[in-house]
Amino acid sequence: MPLCDYFSAADDQTAVAVLLAPGGPGEGGLDVVCLKNLDPVVTMARLEAVMTGCGYDEACERPRAGEVLSEPEDGPPFVVALTDTLSHALAHASKEELARCAEAWSRTDELRRFGLGGEVTADVLEALAGLARRALPAGRRLYCWWAL
């Protein structure tokens, strides 16, 4: 079961440096949301499509979408960037928007495969939105520490 720790960091170099800390970003004193199975490539592109109203393919083509920042031959784990578009959508979404998006996101194949319903998905979105809301005012970006 893949571990996906979503975290914020000041820049890509700081984000990749979490690979040097045993245990990932939580051990490095960073702001972290720990999740399982919610990969930073497909599930986050699906979330971005739901939250922004774009298509999945468009979400995948945005700058930083699913970009592996660490050296692939050094992993796993890997550090993967999230898009600024998704970070802003999460940070600025109202509670009602998050609930609506959680319901739609929970109906995607990826989340249904893991049995994540609307209520659990809403909790996940609240946690990710909180991470984004704390990160953006501090000039930080969102990342995922992905241990396959």
C-alpha positions in Angstrom: 0.0 0.0 0.0 1.7 3.2 -1.1 2.2 5.9 1.4 1.6 9.4 0.2 2.6 12.2 2.5 1.5 15.6 1.2 3.6 18.5 2.5 4.6 22.1 1.8 8.1 23.4 1.3 9.6 26.7 0.3 11.1 25.4 -2.9 11.9 22.2 -4.9 15.3 21.8 -3.3 13.9 21.9 0.2 11.2 19.4 -0.9 13.7 16.9 -2.3 15.8 17.2 0.8 13.1 15.3 2.7 14.5 12.2 1.1 17.5 12.6 3.4 15.4 12.5 6.5 14.5 8.9 7.6 10.7 8.6 7.8 9.9 11.4 5.3 8.7 14.9 5.6 7.0 14.4 9.0 10.3 13.7 10.5 11.8 16.8 8.9 9.5 19.2 10.8 7.4 20.1 7.7 3.6 20.6 7.6 2.3 17.2 6.5 -0.9 15.4 5.6 -0.4 11.6 5.7 -2.5 9.6 3.2 -2.5 6.2 1.7 -3.1 5.2 -1.9 -3.9 8.8 -3.1 -1.0 9.1 -5.6 0.2 12.5 -6.7 -0.2 11.8 -10.4 -3.5 10.3 -11.3 -5.7 11.0 -8.2 -4.4 14.5 -7.9 -5.1 15.2 -11.6 -8.6 13.8 -11.2 -9.0 16.1 -8.2 -7.7 19.1 -10.1 -10.2 18.3 -12.9 -13.1 18.2 -10.5 -12.1 21.3 -8.6 -11.3 23.5 -11.6 -13.7 22.2 -14.1 -11.0 21.3 -16.6 -10.6 17.9 -18.3 -8.3 15.2 -16.9 -5.9 15.5 -19.8 -5.7 19.3 -19.3 -4.9 18.8 -15.6 -2.2 16.3 -16.5 -0.6 18.8 -18.9 -0.4 21.7 -16.5 3.1 22.8 -15.3 4.4 20.6 -12.5 1.6 18.1 -12.9 3.0 14.8 -11.6 6.5 16.0 -12.0 9.0 13.8 -10.2 11.6 16.1 -8.7 13.8 13.5 -7.2 16.1 11.3 -9.2 14.0 8.3 -10.3 17.0 5.9 -10.0 17.4 7.0 -6.3 13.8 6.0 -5.3 11.4 5.1 -4.1 10.5 7.1 -2.2 10.1 9.9 -4.7 9.2 13.6 -4.3 6.5 14.7 -6.7 5.3 18.3 -7.3 1.6 19.3 -7.2 0.4 22.0 -9.5 0.0 25.6 -8.4 -3.5 25.5 -9.9 -4.5 22.7 -7.6 -2.9 24.4 -4.6 -4.8 27.6 -5.3 -8.1 25.8 -5.9 -7.7 23.9 -2.5 -6.7 27.1 -0.6 -9.6 29.2 -1.9 -12.4 26.6 -1.9 -15.3 27.2 0.5 -16.5 24.4 2.8 -19.5 23.9 0.5 -17.2 23.7 -2.6 -15.0 21.2 -0.9 -18.1 19.0 0.0 -19.3 19.2 -3.6 -15.9 18.3 -5.0 -15.4 15.5 -2.5 -18.6 13.9 -3.7 -17.6 14.1 -7.3 -14.0 13.0 -6.6 -15.2 10.0 -4.7 -17.0 8.8 -7.8 -13.8 8.5 -9.8 -12.5 5.1 -10.6 -9.4 5.5 -8.5 -11.2 6.4 -5.3 -14.0 3.9 -5.8 -11.3 1.2 -6.2 -10.2 2.0 -2.6 -13.7 2.3 -1.3 -13.4 5.9 -0.4 -16.9 7.4 -0.1 -17.9 11.0 0.0 -17.5 11.4 3.8 -13.9 10.1 3.9 -13.1 12.0 0.7 -14.5 15.2 2.3 -12.1 14.7 5.3 -9.2 14.2 2.9 -10.1 17.4 1.0 -10.4 19.4 4.2 -7.0 18.2 5.3 -5.4 19.1 1.9 -7.2 22.4 1.8 -5.8 23.2 5.2 -2.3 22.4 4.1 -2.7 24.6 1.0 -4.2 27.5 3.1 -1.2 27.4 5.5 1.3 27.1 2.6 0.2 29.8 0.2 0.5 32.8 2.5 4.0 31.7 3.5 5.0 31.3 -0.2 5.3 27.6 0.0 4.3 25.0 -2.7 2.7 21.6 -2.3 4.5 18.3 -2.8 4.1 14.6 -2.2 6.6 12.2 -0.7 5.5 9.0 -2.5 6.7 5.6 -1.0 5.6 2.8 -3.3 
